[in-house]
Amino acid sequence: MSTQTLNTAQQNSTGKWIPLLILLAAQFATMADNSGLMVSTDALIALHGASMPDIQMANAMYPLIAGAGMVAGGLIGLIIGWRIQMVLGAGLLAVASFTSAFAPNMDVLNYGGRVLAGLGACLLVPAVLANVAGIYKGKDQAIAFAAIAALVGLASAVTPILFGFILDNASFSSAFAGLGVYCMLVSVASFKLPTLDLAAFKGKFDFVGVALAGGGLLLLVTGLLKISEWGLIAPLTDTAVMGLSPALPMVALGLIVLKLLMSWEGKFEQGGNTPLLPKSYAQNPQVVLGLILCGAVFLMFGATGFINVSYMQLVAGMSALSSGLALCAFAFGMLLGSLGAPAKLSHLSCRMICQLGFGIAIAGTAMMFLGFTAEGITVWQYVSLLTFGIGAGLVASQASIVVTSALSDREAQQSGGIQATSRNVGQAIGVAILGSIMLFSLTGNIHSAVEEHKDLSAESKQLILSIPSLPFVSNAMALDMMTDVIVEEEQQMVVQIMAESRLSAAQNALIGLIVLMGAFLLACSKLPAVSLMGNKDESPAAEADKALKSS
């Protein structure tokens, strides 16, 4: 079916939404992988003896690889077609799920299954967004993008519960093998999507740009992830660069490589080629802000999954199913926010909706301080997750359309890769920064408390202070670690210190989250001061220009 035929078929109000159902199923597959892994902390510890840095890497590896290659995914579809890219992406996700299901250890899971999942997402996510931009126009496009945003909330609700139930009653392998079968079905269904008209691809494929983008992002996020393991300034291991921890030098090198990418892309485009990051994106303030919003939503999503679920399972002792049910509060809130914006707030400006969203999300994060205790969680945890989700949903309802409304049709299709990159990089950075704050500050908190404790023996203090990086573990795991190492009379003292330190570490991560969202809130002042959710008779680029002039 060509684009012209599709536009005619869209006059049928029933049939025009069938492609969207397939696209939603594909988007659900990408979200299911992330959401399912979030509640697998205890399962991975039991199955593979995973440490918290292992689990942090597992949570970050998928969005890290996806983000590093997603820009290329936005170009590949212009060459092979978005329907074929959907088929290939879903198929690769199926292979990745089966690899994770039957991985013999964490290394195979992280560097095999999680890497393959990221590569599958590199193809699938840009194709979903490009198909939305190519198939639907005007208000239908706003509705379609809102549905995609709402599905993030739905997947956040359904998959933790589903995975939690399977993890508690069957196994980690069963959960991910089931996801593999689902991804295979999505791959087959994708053959039914219409074939969009594509403009001729100009010049050479940007292999250098792909390498620079992937390398820069990998260095940046991996450096952030390794802070808790390698140290911030002073090295915590034998790995060092000129006597310093290699974490920040790796971050700096990543930023340098990304700077080289920007210079290369300008020269590549001047040569008449199709770049990964067109000048029309980088020099368009609305597009840049829209990409920041895309990243912010998934940063919030990733932070919630790592901080809250880790605390629920390791401190509160909640099962996978129970923690999945708790995340329903966040998911329900995100559904309310993302669906409520086009339904009830379409008269408000994009700027006002996003400012409202971040303001509500900051309030929700503040409530989380009441939701955590040294021994578990309180009812405020659920209230805060609901509030936080509403804020995230409001921002998610605007993010993609802020980008596409400022671009031409062809540029809007290609922007799927850029949008998906910002989403996954945002999630990876969220897990990396906030996870590192929590895990790195934990060691400092414990060391400080041990030094000041009057009843601990000098031998116990020396032993604990000699450990450069202390793990985020449950009370039972902490007691097991202290057997035959610390005298029995002092073990409960150390457990109490660790419990209070875990709480303080989680609160430090929440403070970091509030600071990040405050920065996003300030950036919203540059968004269009008009609504972008109505019918558009003008071209998207003309509407974007009009919106910016009115702001």
C-alpha positions as CSV (number, residue, x, y, z in Angstrom):
1,M,0.0,0.0,0.0
2,S,1.5,3.3,-1.0
3,T,1.3,6.5,1.0
4,Q,-1.3,7.9,-1.5
5,T,-3.5,4.8,-1.2
6,L,-3.0,5.0,2.6
7,N,-4.2,8.6,2.8
8,T,-7.4,7.5,0.9
9,A,-7.9,4.6,3.2
10,Q,-7.5,6.8,6.2
11,Q,-10.9,8.4,5.4
12,N,-12.3,5.2,6.9
13,S,-12.4,6.1,10.6
14,T,-12.2,2.4,11.6
15,G,-9.4,1.1,9.4
16,K,-7.0,3.9,9.8
17,W,-6.1,2.9,13.3
18,I,-5.1,-0.7,12.4
19,P,-1.5,0.2,11.7
20,L,-1.3,2.0,15.0
21,L,-2.3,-1.2,16.8
22,I,0.7,-3.0,15.2
23,L,3.0,0.0,16.1
24,L,1.7,-0.1,19.7
25,A,2.4,-3.8,19.9
26,A,6.0,-3.2,18.7
27,Q,6.5,-0.3,21.2
28,F,5.2,-2.6,23.9
29,A,7.8,-5.2,23.0
30,T,10.6,-2.6,23.6
31,M,9.1,-1.4,26.9
32,A,8.4,-5.0,28.1
33,D,12.1,-5.8,28.0
34,N,13.0,-2.8,30.2
35,S,10.1,-3.0,32.6
36,G,10.5,-6.7,33.0
37,L,14.1,-6.5,33.9
38,M,13.4,-3.8,36.5
39,V,11.6,-6.3,38.8
40,S,14.3,-9.0,38.3
41,T,16.7,-7.9,40.9
42,D,16.1,-10.8,43.3
43,A,15.8,-13.3,40.4
44,L,19.2,-12.3,39.0
45,I,20.9,-12.4,42.4
46,A,19.5,-15.9,43.0
47,L,20.1,-17.2,39.5
48,H,23.5,-15.7,38.7
49,G,24.8,-14.3,42.0
50,A,24.6,-10.8,40.5
51,S,25.9,-7.8,42.4
52,M,24.2,-4.4,42.4
53,P,26.7,-3.0,39.9
54,D,25.9,-6.0,37.7
55,I,22.2,-5.2,37.9
56,Q,22.9,-1.5,37.3
57,M,24.8,-2.5,34.1
58,A,22.0,-4.8,33.1
59,N,19.4,-2.0,33.4
60,A,21.7,0.4,31.6
61,M,23.1,-1.8,28.8
62,Y,20.0,-2.0,26.7
63,P,19.3,1.7,26.6
64,L,23.0,2.4,26.3
65,I,23.5,0.2,23.2
66,A,20.1,1.4,21.8
67,G,21.0,5.0,22.3
68,A,24.4,4.6,20.8
69,G,23.0,3.1,17.6
70,M,19.6,4.6,17.4
71,V,20.6,7.5,15.2
72,A,21.8,5.1,12.6
73,G,18.5,3.3,12.9
74,G,16.8,6.5,11.9
75,L,18.9,6.5,8.7
76,I,18.7,2.8,7.8
77,G,14.9,3.0,7.5
78,L,15.3,5.7,4.8
79,I,17.3,3.1,2.8
80,I,15.6,-0.2,3.4
81,G,12.1,1.1,4.2
82,W,10.4,1.4,7.6
83,R,8.3,-1.7,7.3
84,I,11.3,-4.0,6.7
85,Q,13.1,-2.3,9.5
86,M,10.2,-3.1,11.8
87,V,10.3,-6.8,10.8
88,L,14.1,-7.0,11.4
89,G,14.0,-5.0,14.7
90,A,11.3,-7.2,16.2
91,G,13.1,-10.3,15.0
92,L,16.4,-9.3,16.6
93,L,14.6,-8.5,19.9
94,A,13.2,-12.0,19.8
95,V,16.8,-13.4,19.5
96,A,17.9,-11.1,22.4
97,S,15.1,-12.3,24.7
98,F,15.9,-16.0,24.1
99,T,19.6,-15.2,24.7
100,S,18.8,-13.5,28.1
101,A,16.4,-16.3,29.0
102,F,19.1,-19.0,28.7
103,A,22.3,-17.1,29.5
104,P,24.6,-19.1,31.8
105,N,25.9,-16.1,33.7
106,M,25.6,-12.3,34.0
107,D,28.4,-11.6,31.5
108,V,26.5,-13.5,28.8
109,L,23.2,-11.8,29.8
110,N,24.8,-8.3,29.9
111,Y,27.1,-8.5,26.9
112,G,25.0,-10.9,24.9
113,G,21.3,-10.6,25.5
114,R,21.3,-7.0,26.6
115,V,23.5,-5.9,23.8
116,L,21.4,-7.7,21.2
117,A,18.2,-6.2,22.7
118,G,19.8,-2.8,22.3
119,L,20.6,-3.5,18.7
120,G,17.1,-4.7,18.1
121,A,15.7,-1.5,19.6
122,C,18.0,0.5,17.3
123,L,15.9,-0.7,14.4
124,L,12.5,-1.1,16.0
125,V,12.0,2.1,17.9
126,P,12.9,4.6,15.1
127,A,10.7,2.6,12.8
128,V,7.7,2.9,15.1
129,L,8.1,6.7,15.4
130,A,8.8,7.1,11.7
131,N,5.6,5.1,10.8
132,V,3.6,7.3,13.1
133,A,5.0,10.4,11.5
134,G,4.5,9.0,8.0
135,I,1.1,7.4,8.3
136,Y,-0.8,10.0,10.5
137,K,-1.1,13.7,10.1
138,G,-2.6,16.6,12.0
139,K,-4.7,15.7,15.0
140,D,-4.5,12.0,14.2
141,Q,-0.7,12.3,14.6
142,A,-1.1,14.0,17.9
143,I,-3.5,11.2,19.0
144,A,-1.1,8.5,17.7
145,F,1.9,10.0,19.6
146,A,-0.2,10.4,22.7
147,A,-1.1,6.7,22.4
148,I,2.6,5.8,22.1
149,A,3.3,7.9,25.2
150,A,0.4,6.2,27.1
151,L,1.7,2.8,26.1
152,V,4.9,3.6,28.0
153,G,2.7,3.9,31.1
154,L,0.7,0.8,30.2
155,A,3.9,-1.3,29.7
156,S,5.2,0.1,33.0
157,A,2.1,-1.3,34.6
158,V,1.4,-4.6,32.8
159,T,4.9,-6.0,32.4
160,P,6.2,-5.7,35.9
161,I,3.1,-7.5,37.1
162,L,3.3,-10.1,34.4
163,F,7.0,-10.6,34.9
164,G,6.7,-10.5,38.6
165,F,4.1,-13.3,38.6
166,I,6.2,-15.5,36.3
167,L,9.4,-14.8,38.3
168,D,7.6,-15.7,41.6
169,N,5.9,-18.8,40.2
170,A,8.1,-20.0,37.4
171,S,11.5,-18.6,36.5
172,F,13.5,-15.8,34.9
173,S,14.1,-18.0,31.8
174,S,10.3,-18.5,31.4
175,A,9.6,-14.8,31.5
176,F,12.1,-13.8,28.9
177,A,11.4,-16.9,26.7
178,G,7.8,-15.7,26.6
179,L,8.9,-12.3,25.6
180,G,10.9,-13.8,22.7
181,V,7.8,-15.5,21.4
182,Y,5.8,-12.3,21.6
183,C,8.5,-10.4,19.6
184,M,8.4,-13.1,16.9
185,L,4.7,-12.4,16.5
186,V,5.3,-8.7,16.3
187,S,7.8,-9.3,13.6
188,V,5.3,-11.3,11.5
189,A,2.5,-8.7,12.0
190,S,4.8,-5.9,10.8
191,F,4.6,-7.3,7.3
192,K,1.0,-5.9,7.3
193,L,2.1,-2.2,7.7
194,P,1.8,0.1,4.7
195,T,4.9,0.9,2.6
196,L,5.7,4.6,3.0
197,D,7.0,6.7,0.1
198,L,10.7,7.4,0.7
199,A,12.7,10.2,-0.9
200,A,15.9,9.2,-2.6
201,F,18.8,8.6,-0.2
202,K,21.5,11.1,-0.9
203,G,25.2,10.3,-0.9
204,K,27.1,7.8,1.2
205,F,26.0,6.1,4.4
206,D,27.6,7.9,7.3
207,F,29.7,5.1,8.8
208,V,32.1,7.6,10.4
209,G,29.2,9.3,12.1
210,V,27.8,6.0,13.4
211,A,31.2,5.1,14.8
212,L,31.7,8.5,16.5
213,A,28.1,8.6,17.9
214,G,28.3,5.0,19.2
215,G,31.8,5.4,20.6
216,G,31.1,8.8,22.3
217,L,27.9,7.7,23.9
218,L,29.4,4.4,25.1
219,L,32.3,6.2,26.7
220,L,30.1,8.8,28.3
221,V,27.5,6.5,29.9
222,T,30.0,3.7,30.8
223,G,32.1,6.2,32.6
224,L,29.1,7.4,34.6
225,L,28.1,3.8,35.3
226,K,31.5,2.9,36.6
227,I,31.8,5.7,39.2
228,S,30.4,3.5,42.0
229,E,32.9,0.7,41.1
230,W,36.0,2.6,40.0
231,G,35.6,5.7,42.2
232,L,34.9,9.4,41.4
233,I,38.4,10.9,41.8
234,A,40.5,8.5,43.9
235,P,40.6,4.9,42.4
236,L,38.7,2.2,44.3
237,T,40.4,-0.6,42.3
238,D,43.8,-1.2,40.7
239,T,42.4,0.3,37.5
240,A,43.7,3.9,37.4
241,V,44.7,6.7,35.0
242,M,47.6,8.7,36.3
243,G,46.7,7.7,39.8
244,L,43.0,8.7,39.3
245,S,39.8,6.8,38.8
246,P,39.3,6.3,35.0
247,A,35.5,7.1,35.4
248,L,35.6,10.8,34.8
249,P,38.4,10.7,32.2
250,M,36.2,8.2,30.3
251,V,33.3,10.7,30.5
252,A,35.5,13.5,29.3
253,L,36.7,11.4,26.4
254,G,33.2,10.6,25.4
255,L,32.2,14.3,25.4
256,I,35.3,15.0,23.2
257,V,34.2,12.3,20.7
258,L,30.7,13.7,20.6
259,K,32.1,17.1,19.9
260,L,34.1,15.6,17.0
261,L,30.8,14.0,15.8
262,M,29.2,17.5,15.5
263,S,32.1,18.8,13.4
264,W,32.1,15.7,11.2
265,E,28.3,15.9,10.6
266,G,28.5,19.4,9.3
267,K,31.2,18.6,6.8
268,F,29.4,15.4,5.8
269,E,26.2,17.2,5.0
270,Q,28.0,19.9,3.1
271,G,29.3,17.2,0.8
272,G,25.7,16.5,-0.3
273,N,25.2,13.4,1.9
274,T,22.5,12.5,4.4
275,P,23.9,13.0,7.9
276,L,23.0,11.3,11.1
277,L,22.2,14.6,12.7
278,P,21.0,17.1,10.0
279,K,21.8,20.8,10.4
280,S,18.1,21.4,10.4
281,Y,17.8,19.5,13.7
282,A,20.9,20.9,15.5
283,Q,20.1,24.5,14.6
284,N,16.3,24.3,15.3
285,P,15.7,25.3,19.0
286,Q,12.3,23.6,19.1
287,V,13.8,20.3,17.9
288,V,16.6,20.4,20.4
289,L,14.2,21.1,23.2
290,G,11.9,18.3,22.1
291,L,14.8,15.9,22.1
292,I,15.7,17.0,25.6
293,L,12.1,16.3,26.7
294,C,12.2,12.8,25.1
295,G,15.4,12.1,27.1
296,A,13.9,13.6,30.3
297,V,10.8,11.3,30.3
298,F,12.9,8.2,30.0
299,L,15.5,9.5,32.6
300,M,12.5,9.7,35.0
301,F,11.4,6.2,34.0
302,G,14.9,4.6,34.4
303,A,15.5,6.4,37.7
304,T,12.2,5.1,39.2
305,G,12.9,1.6,38.1
306,F,16.4,1.4,39.5
307,I,16.0,3.4,42.8
308,N,12.5,2.4,43.8
309,V,12.5,-1.3,42.8
310,S,16.0,-1.9,44.3
311,Y,14.8,-0.5,47.6
312,M,11.5,-2.4,47.5
313,Q,13.1,-5.8,46.9
314,L,16.3,-5.5,48.9
315,V,15.2,-3.4,51.8
316,A,11.4,-3.9,52.1
317,G,11.7,-7.6,51.1
318,M,9.0,-7.3,48.5
319,S,8.6,-10.0,45.9
320,A,8.9,-9.4,42.1
321,L,5.1,-9.4,41.8
322,S,4.6,-7.0,44.8
323,S,7.1,-4.5,43.5
324,G,5.5,-4.8,40.0
325,L,2.2,-4.0,41.5
326,A,3.7,-1.0,43.3
327,L,5.0,0.3,40.0
328,C,1.4,0.3,38.8
329,A,1.0,3.6,40.7
330,F,3.6,5.2,38.4
331,A,2.2,3.5,35.3
332,F,-1.4,4.6,36.1
333,G,-0.2,8.1,36.7
334,M,1.7,8.2,33.4
335,L,-1.5,6.9,31.6
336,L,-3.5,9.7,33.2
337,G,-1.0,12.3,32.2
338,S,-0.3,11.2,28.7
339,L,-3.9,10.6,27.7
340,G,-5.3,13.5,29.7
341,A,-3.2,16.1,27.9
342,P,-4.8,15.7,24.4
343,A,-8.2,14.9,25.9
344,K,-8.5,17.7,28.4
345,L,-5.6,20.1,28.0
346,S,-5.3,20.6,24.3
347,H,-6.2,24.2,24.8
348,L,-3.1,24.8,26.9
349,S,0.2,25.7,25.4
350,C,3.0,23.2,25.0
351,R,5.1,25.2,27.4
352,M,2.5,25.3,30.1
353,I,1.8,21.5,29.9
354,C,5.5,20.7,30.2
355,Q,6.0,23.1,33.0
356,L,3.0,21.6,34.8
357,G,4.4,18.1,34.2
358,F,7.8,18.8,35.6
359,G,6.3,20.7,38.6
360,I,4.1,17.7,39.4
361,A,7.0,15.3,39.0
362,I,9.2,17.3,41.4
363,A,6.4,17.3,43.9
364,G,6.1,13.5,43.5
365,T,9.8,13.0,44.1
366,A,9.6,15.2,47.2
367,M,6.9,12.9,48.5
368,M,9.2,9.9,48.1
369,F,11.2,11.1,51.0
370,L,8.2,10.1,53.1
371,G,7.8,6.8,51.2
372,F,11.2,5.4,52.2
373,T,12.2,4.2,55.8
374,A,15.3,2.5,57.0
375,E,13.4,-0.8,57.1
376,G,11.1,-0.5,54.1
377,I,8.5,1.7,52.5
378,T,5.2,3.5,53.6
379,V,2.0,4.2,51.8
380,W,3.6,7.5,50.6
381,Q,5.6,5.5,48.2
382,Y,2.5,4.7,46.2
383,V,1.2,8.3,46.4
384,S,4.5,9.6,45.3
385,L,4.8,7.2,42.3
386,L,1.3,8.1,41.2
387,T,2.1,11.8,41.3
388,F,5.5,11.3,39.7
389,G,3.9,9.3,36.9
390,I,1.3,12.0,36.1
391,G,4.0,14.5,35.7
392,A,6.0,12.2,33.4
393,G,2.9,11.5,31.3
394,L,2.2,15.1,30.7
395,V,5.8,15.7,29.5
396,A,5.7,12.5,27.4
397,S,2.4,13.7,25.6
398,Q,4.3,16.7,24.2
399,A,7.9,15.4,23.6
400,S,7.6,13.8,20.2
401,I,5.2,16.2,18.7
402,V,7.4,19.1,19.7
403,V,10.1,17.6,17.5
404,T,7.9,16.5,14.5
405,S,5.9,19.7,14.4
406,A,9.1,21.7,13.7
407,L,10.2,19.5,10.7
408,S,9.2,18.6,7.2
409,D,7.5,15.2,6.6
410,R,10.7,13.5,5.5
411,E,12.7,15.0,8.3
412,A,10.0,14.0,10.8
413,Q,10.3,10.4,9.6
414,Q,14.1,10.4,10.1
415,S,13.7,12.1,13.5
416,G,12.5,8.8,14.9
417,G,16.1,7.7,15.3
418,I,17.1,10.9,16.9
419,Q,14.1,10.9,19.3
420,A,14.8,7.3,20.2
421,T,18.4,8.0,20.8
422,S,17.5,10.8,23.2
423,R,15.0,8.5,25.0
424,N,17.5,5.7,25.5
425,V,20.4,7.9,26.3
426,G,18.2,9.7,28.8
427,Q,17.3,6.4,30.5
428,A,20.9,5.2,30.5
429,I,22.1,8.5,31.9
430,G,19.4,8.4,34.6
431,V,20.3,4.9,35.7
432,A,24.0,5.8,35.5
433,I,24.0,9.1,37.4
434,L,21.3,8.4,40.0
435,G,22.4,4.8,40.5
436,S,26.0,5.9,40.9
437,I,24.9,8.6,43.4
438,M,23.0,6.0,45.4
439,L,25.7,3.3,45.3
440,F,28.7,5.6,45.7
441,S,27.3,7.6,48.5
442,L,26.3,4.3,50.3
443,T,30.0,3.5,50.9
444,G,30.7,7.0,52.2
445,N,27.7,6.9,54.5
446,I,28.7,3.6,56.0
447,H,32.3,4.6,56.5
448,S,31.3,7.8,58.2
449,A,28.8,6.1,60.5
450,V,31.3,3.3,61.4
451,E,34.0,5.8,62.3
452,E,31.7,7.7,64.6
453,H,30.1,4.6,66.2
454,K,31.3,4.3,69.8
455,D,30.4,0.7,70.5
456,L,32.1,-1.0,67.5
457,S,35.5,-2.5,68.1
458,A,38.6,-1.2,66.5
459,E,39.0,-4.5,64.6
460,S,35.5,-4.3,63.1
461,K,36.0,-0.6,62.2
462,Q,39.3,-1.3,60.5
463,L,37.8,-4.2,58.5
464,I,34.8,-2.2,57.2
465,L,36.9,0.9,56.5
466,S,39.3,-1.2,54.4
467,I,36.6,-2.1,51.9
468,P,36.7,0.6,49.2
469,S,33.2,-0.1,47.8
470,L,30.5,-1.6,49.9
471,P,27.5,-3.3,48.3
472,F,23.8,-2.3,48.4
473,V,22.4,-5.5,49.9
474,S,19.5,-6.6,52.2
475,N,19.9,-7.1,55.9
476,A,19.9,-10.9,55.5
477,M,22.6,-10.7,52.8
478,A,24.6,-8.4,55.0
479,L,24.5,-10.8,57.9
480,D,25.6,-13.6,55.7
481,M,28.6,-11.5,54.6
482,M,29.6,-10.8,58.2
483,T,29.6,-14.5,59.3
484,D,33.0,-15.4,60.7
485,V,34.3,-11.9,59.9
486,I,32.6,-9.7,62.5
487,V,31.8,-10.9,66.0
488,E,28.2,-11.8,66.6
489,E,27.6,-9.2,69.2
490,E,28.4,-6.4,66.7
491,Q,26.7,-7.8,63.7
492,Q,23.3,-6.2,64.5
493,M,25.1,-2.8,65.0
494,V,26.6,-3.0,61.5
495,V,23.2,-4.0,60.0
496,Q,21.6,-1.0,61.6
497,I,24.3,1.2,60.2
498,M,23.8,-0.2,56.7
499,A,20.0,0.2,57.0
500,E,20.3,3.9,57.8
501,S,23.0,4.4,55.2
502,R,20.8,2.7,52.5
503,L,18.1,5.2,53.3
504,S,20.4,8.2,53.2
505,A,21.9,6.9,49.9
506,A,18.4,6.6,48.3
507,Q,17.6,10.1,49.5
508,N,20.8,11.4,47.9
509,A,19.6,9.9,44.6
510,L,16.2,11.6,45.0
511,I,17.9,15.0,45.6
512,G,19.9,14.4,42.4
513,L,16.7,13.6,40.5
514,I,15.0,16.8,41.8
515,V,18.0,18.9,40.6
516,L,17.9,17.3,37.2
517,M,14.1,17.9,36.8
518,G,14.6,21.5,38.0
519,A,17.0,22.1,35.2
520,F,14.4,20.6,32.7
521,L,11.7,22.8,34.2
522,L,13.8,25.9,33.5
523,A,14.4,24.8,29.9
524,C,10.7,24.6,29.3
525,S,10.5,28.4,29.2
526,K,11.8,28.2,25.6
527,L,9.0,25.9,24.4
528,P,6.2,27.2,22.1
529,A,3.6,29.2,23.9
530,V,0.8,27.7,21.8
531,S,-0.9,24.3,21.7
532,L,0.6,21.7,19.3
533,M,-2.2,19.2,19.7
534,G,-4.8,20.7,17.3
535,N,-5.5,20.1,13.6
536,K,-2.9,21.6,11.4
537,D,-3.7,22.8,7.9
538,E,-0.3,24.2,7.4
539,S,2.9,22.1,7.0
540,P,4.6,21.0,10.3
541,A,7.5,23.3,9.6
542,A,5.3,26.3,9.1
543,E,3.3,25.5,12.2
544,A,6.5,25.3,14.2
545,D,7.7,28.6,12.9
546,K,4.4,30.2,13.8
547,A,4.6,28.6,17.3
548,L,8.1,29.9,17.9
549,K,7.2,33.4,16.8
550,S,4.4,33.5,19.3
551,S,6.5,32.3,22.2
